[in-house]
Amino acid sequence: MKIERVTSLEQYDLDLLIADSVSEGYKFIRKLVDEYAKWSNKFDKSGESLFVAKIDGEVIGVGGLNVDPYLNLPDVGRVRHLYVLRKNRGSGVGEKLLNTIIDEARKHFRVLRLSSTDNTVAENLYIKCGFSKVEGINKASHIMEISKRIL
């Protein structure tokens, strides 16, 4: 399995990810592709990035890092659109994608936030990777305080 930083989403076939996520009732992968195509979220602001996980050329997962759009703070990042194909879950793909995002966030942000669904497997992944579950915080279910890595 290989994690690649996306420079142009158009070079990847995400149809399987879209179909798999929609079949589970999730619309956020379709939203990711639509926003990217419309230039409303190209993951190209300072500190932002988008990653795909691939096996034998097939995209099996995706996840991104944005400046948190719900706050007006340039040092707060947000994990966006993290998804792994059902057939590849439990094999470490999600953890590797999330840790890649966290490593990238350390270069640019002091806090990393996300909003999770009520998926307990995903929640356990976030906790395992160092996020704390929070309540009463607008647009955030999990937060990680991180220190910037000195480059």
C-alpha positions in Angstrom: 0.0 0.0 0.0 1.2 3.4 -0.9 0.2 6.9 0.2 0.5 9.6 -2.4 0.1 13.4 -2.0 -2.4 14.6 -4.6 -1.3 17.3 -6.9 -4.2 16.9 -9.3 -7.3 15.0 -8.3 -8.3 14.5 -11.9 -5.5 12.0 -12.4 -7.2 9.5 -9.9 -10.3 7.4 -10.5 -12.4 7.8 -7.4 -15.6 6.2 -8.8 -15.2 3.1 -6.6 -14.7 5.3 -3.5 -17.8 7.4 -4.4 -20.0 4.3 -5.0 -18.8 2.6 -1.8 -19.4 5.6 0.3 -22.8 6.4 -1.2 -23.9 2.8 -0.6 -23.1 3.4 3.1 -25.1 6.6 3.1 -22.1 9.0 3.1 -22.0 11.9 0.6 -18.7 13.4 1.5 -16.6 11.7 -1.1 -18.9 13.0 -3.8 -18.7 16.4 -2.1 -14.9 16.2 -2.1 -14.8 15.5 -5.9 -17.5 18.2 -6.7 -15.8 20.9 -4.6 -12.4 20.1 -6.1 -13.8 20.3 -9.6 -15.5 23.6 -8.8 -12.3 25.0 -7.3 -14.1 25.7 -4.0 -11.7 23.3 -2.2 -8.5 22.4 -4.0 -6.5 21.7 -0.8 -4.1 24.4 -1.9 -4.1 27.0 0.8 -1.0 27.3 3.0 -0.7 24.0 5.0 -3.3 22.2 3.1 -2.9 18.8 1.4 -4.8 15.9 0.0 -3.7 12.2 0.0 -4.8 9.0 -1.5 -4.0 5.4 -0.5 -3.4 3.0 -3.4 -2.8 -0.7 -3.8 -1.7 -2.0 -7.3 -2.8 1.3 -8.8 -6.3 1.3 -7.3 -7.4 4.1 -5.0 -8.6 2.5 -1.8 -8.7 5.5 0.5 -8.6 9.3 0.6 -8.1 12.0 3.2 -7.3 15.7 3.4 -6.1 18.5 5.5 -7.6 22.0 5.3 -7.3 25.1 7.3 -10.4 24.7 9.5 -13.1 26.5 7.5 -15.3 27.0 10.6 -12.8 29.1 12.4 -10.9 32.2 11.4 -7.6 30.9 12.7 -4.8 30.1 10.3 -3.1 27.8 12.8 -6.0 25.4 13.2 -6.3 22.5 10.7 -9.1 20.2 10.0 -9.1 16.5 8.8 -11.4 16.3 5.9 -13.1 13.5 3.9 -11.2 10.6 5.4 -12.6 7.4 3.8 -11.3 3.9 3.1 -13.1 1.3 1.0 -15.0 -1.2 3.1 -13.0 -4.2 1.6 -9.8 -2.6 2.8 -10.8 -1.6 6.3 -9.0 -3.2 9.2 -5.7 -3.5 7.3 -4.1 -0.2 8.6 -5.0 1.9 5.6 -7.1 4.4 7.6 -4.4 4.7 10.3 -1.7 5.3 7.8 -3.7 7.9 6.0 -4.6 9.7 9.2 -1.0 9.6 10.5 0.2 11.0 7.2 -2.3 13.9 7.6 -1.2 14.4 11.3 2.5 14.5 10.3 1.7 17.1 7.6 -0.4 19.1 10.1 2.5 19.3 12.5 4.4 21.4 10.0 1.7 24.1 9.9 -0.9 23.9 12.7 -1.1 24.0 16.5 -4.5 22.3 16.7 -6.2 19.7 14.4 -9.9 19.2 14.5 -12.5 16.9 12.9 -16.1 16.1 12.9 -16.9 12.4 13.0 -20.0 10.6 12.2 -21.5 8.2 14.8 -19.2 5.5 13.3 -17.6 3.8 16.3 -14.8 2.2 14.2 -13.8 5.7 12.9 -14.0 7.2 16.4 -11.7 4.5 17.7 -9.3 5.2 15.0 -9.2 8.9 15.9 -8.7 8.1 19.5 -5.9 5.6 18.7 -4.1 8.2 16.6 -4.2 10.8 19.5 -7.4 12.8 19.1 -9.6 13.5 22.1 -13.3 13.3 21.9 -15.0 16.7 22.8 -18.5 17.8 23.3 -20.1 21.2 23.1 -17.6 22.6 20.5 -19.2 23.8 17.3 -18.3 21.7 14.3 -15.8 19.5 16.1 -16.2 16.1 17.7 -12.5 15.4 18.1 -9.5 17.7 18.7 -5.7 17.1 18.8 -3.3 19.6 20.3 -0.1 19.4 18.2 3.2 21.1 18.3 4.7 22.3 15.2 7.8 20.4 14.1 10.8 22.5 13.6 12.1 21.9 10.1 
